[in-house]
Amino acid sequence: MNNASTQRRVGLAILAWTITCLIFFPIFWMILTGFKTEAQAVASPTLFFTPTLESYVEVQGRADYFKFAWNSVYVSVGSTLLALLIGIPAAYSMAFLPTKRTKGTLLWMLSTKMLPPVGVLVPIYLIFRDLGLLDTRTGLTFVYTLMNLPIVVWMLYTFFKDLPKDILEASRMDGASTLQEVLLLLIPLTLPGIASTGLLSVILSWNEAFWSLNLTSSSAAPLTAYIASFSSPEGLFWAKLSAASTMAIAPILIFGWLTQKQMVRGLTFGAVK
Amino acid sequence: MSTLQLKQITKSFDDTHVIKGVDLEVNDREFVVFVGPSGCGKSTLLRIIAGLESASSGDLVIDGKRINDVGPADRGLAMVFQSYALYPHMTVEDNMGFSLRLAGESKEARRTKVMEAARILQLEPLLDRKPKALSGGQRQRVAIGRAIVRNPSIFLFDEPLSNLDAALRVQMRIELARLHEELDATMIYVTHDQIEAMTMADKIVVLQGGEVEQVGSPMELYHHPCNRFVAGFIGSPKMNFLPVETVNADADGVEVTLPGGRPCRVPVTAGDTRPGAALELGIRPEHLMLDDEGPLEGEIQVIERLGGQTSLYITMGETLLTLMADGDVSHRVHDKVRFGFEPGRAHLFDAEGLALTSLERHHLAGLKRQDHRG
C-alpha cells in the first residue's frame, strides 16, 4: 500500500472516531450522571466519583418502569407489524403494477412527513376523544402506524423494485396466485430489506415523543412519557432524569446493537448487486 | 395435440402500437421462431401468448378454445425467460417442482416428475444446489427443466440463449433441437439471432415494427424472401443490394442493366414491371463469385480471412458489397477484381421493396426441420 492511501485511511479513521465521540458523548454523560447523586450531578463535572444506584431506586420508587416499557414495546412493535401489513401490499402494487400516478402517490405520501405534527394535533385529539382512543395503546399504535407508513412504503418500494420482475412472472406462469407470489417469493427474497424497514420503524416509534405526550396520560404512556414525567414537577433533578433516560433508551440501544448487522445489510440490500 | 392461432392480435401501450394486427397459425409439434430486430414486438407477442400481457384486441386460440381471458397458469403453457428467472432461495429441485407444489401435488409425485425432467436434462447431480451455485448453462437447463415438469402443451422461449457465451450457445442450440424431438412438443421461440432461427425452426416468423413480414420455412425465407427487409435480415453475411434498371420484362424473366452496363436476365415474374423502371437487385455474398469474365467490377477494401472462407469487401462506386470467396484466394487489398453470379440466384425488388416472385421454386423451399428426421 502506498503512503498517500495510508494517510488517507488514517485521516478518515480519525474523522470517523471524532464524529462518533461527538455523537456519543451526551449519551455517555447521561449514563454517567445516572449513577451520581443529585448533588454530584450539579457539581462541577468530573469523571471520577463513587457510583451509586440511589437515583435508580428513587426513580423506580416513583413510577413503575416496566409498565411504561411494556407500553413502548407494545406500541412500537404493534405499529410496525401493522405498517408492514399495510405497506407490503401497497409497495407490491407500486413496484410491480405501476400506473401513471404511482410516482405522484409516493411523493404525496412523503409530503405528509413534511407537515409539522402539531398541525394535525387538534383534529386528531378530537377524533381520539370522540372514539375513546385517548390514553389507549390501540390509539397510539394507530397513530404510529400512520406516522411510519410513508417511510415503510418508500423503503419497501425501493427494495421490491430491485427484485427482477421475471421471477414473479415465472411464478405466475407456474400457477402462483398474487398472495402466493407475495408469501412464497417476494417476502423471502426481500427479507433483509423488510427486516431493516421493520427495525427502523420500531426505533422511530420507540423514540417518538410528541404524540405519546399528547395522547396518553397514564395507562398507555410509553417510556418517552416516563422520561418527561421527571423533567417538570419540582424543577430538574439531573441524576434522576438521567437514570430514567438511561433505562428508557437501554432496550432500544441494545436492540439496535444486536440488529445492526441486519440493519446495514438491509439498507445496502440491492445497492451491492 | 396443441395448436395455436393468433387472429388479428394487436397491442398498444397508450399511443404506441407495438403489435399491429398479427395473424398466425402454429401447428402441433411445430418449432416456430419469432425473429426480428429489437423493438419489433416479438417478445411482446410471446408475452401475450403467455398471458403476461393482454392483447388490446384480437383472439388467441389454443386447440380451438379462445383463451384471451384465461390466466397465464391455466393456459397450459410454460415459459423460459431470458434471465432464467430462477427462484434464488430455492434449490434446483424446488425450483423445478414449484408449479407442482402450487398445484398441490404430493411430495412423491413431485419428486418423480422432477427426477424425470432432471434425467432428460442431465441435472441429477445438481438437484440440491441453489441457482447461485450454477453456471449460466446449468441455470438455463434448470429453467428449461422447470418448464418440462409442467408438461405444457406449448413451450415458450424468450431469447433463452442470449445470456450465454458463443460456444455454450451453439451447444444449447443443439440441445434444444434434441429436446424438441424428445418431447415432441409445440415450441415457440423468440430470438433476434437469425442463425438460431435458421438452425432450429420449422417455421420462421419474421417481424418488424409490430407486423409480420413473412412466415415460412428457413429455406423458403432464404431462397424466396418476399421483400427487401426479409432478404436482408435472413442470411449471414447480409445480402448485397445493387441499383439496376429494367431493360425488358417478359414471361422468361426480367432483364436489367447492372452497374457497369452489362445486361442480366433474372428469372422472375415480371408482374407490372415496365422497361425503364428502377429496381434493386439482391445477391447473397455466398452467391457472388470471383470471375475474370464477370459482369461486375470493383476494388477490394477489406479482406477477412476465416481460413475456410474469405470475406472480401468490395466497393463498386458508392456501393459496398460483400463476397464470400474461397479460403485460399490470394487477392490483396486495393486489388481490382471482376466478379459475377448465377442469375438464378439473384433477387429483384421493386420500388416498394417487394420481391418479384421467382419463376421456379427452390427445391428445398418447402423443407421442414422434421423432414431431416427420416
HADDOCK unambig.tbl for C-alpha pairs under 7 A between the chains (distance, minus, plus):
assign (segid A and resid 166 and name CA) (segid B and resid 85 and name CA) 5.36 0.50 0.50
assign (segid A and resid 167 and name CA) (segid B and resid 85 and name CA) 4.60 0.50 0.50
assign (segid A and resid 167 and name CA) (segid B and resid 86 and name CA) 6.41 0.50 0.50
assign (segid A and resid 167 and name CA) (segid B and resid 87 and name CA) 6.46 0.50 0.50
assign (segid A and resid 170 and name CA) (segid B and resid 85 and name CA) 6.44 0.50 0.50
assign (segid A and resid 172 and name CA) (segid B and resid 72 and name CA) 6.64 0.50 0.50
assign (segid A and resid 172 and name CA) (segid B and resid 73 and name CA) 6.37 0.50 0.50
assign (segid A and resid 173 and name CA) (segid B and resid 72 and name CA) 5.37 0.50 0.50
assign (segid A and resid 173 and name CA) (segid B and resid 73 and name CA) 4.73 0.50 0.50
assign (segid A and resid 173 and name CA) (segid B and resid 78 and name CA) 6.50 0.50 0.50
assign (segid A and resid 174 and name CA) (segid B and resid 73 and name CA) 5.81 0.50 0.50
assign (segid A and resid 174 and name CA) (segid B and resid 99 and name CA) 4.53 0.50 0.50
assign (segid A and resid 175 and name CA) (segid B and resid 73 and name CA) 4.49 0.50 0.50
assign (segid A and resid 175 and name CA) (segid B and resid 99 and name CA) 6.11 0.50 0.50
assign (segid A and resid 175 and name CA) (segid B and resid 102 and name CA) 6.46 0.50 0.50
assign (segid A and resid 176 and name CA) (segid B and resid 102 and name CA) 6.43 0.50 0.50
assign (segid A and resid 189 and name CA) (segid B and resid 89 and name CA) 6.87 0.50 0.50
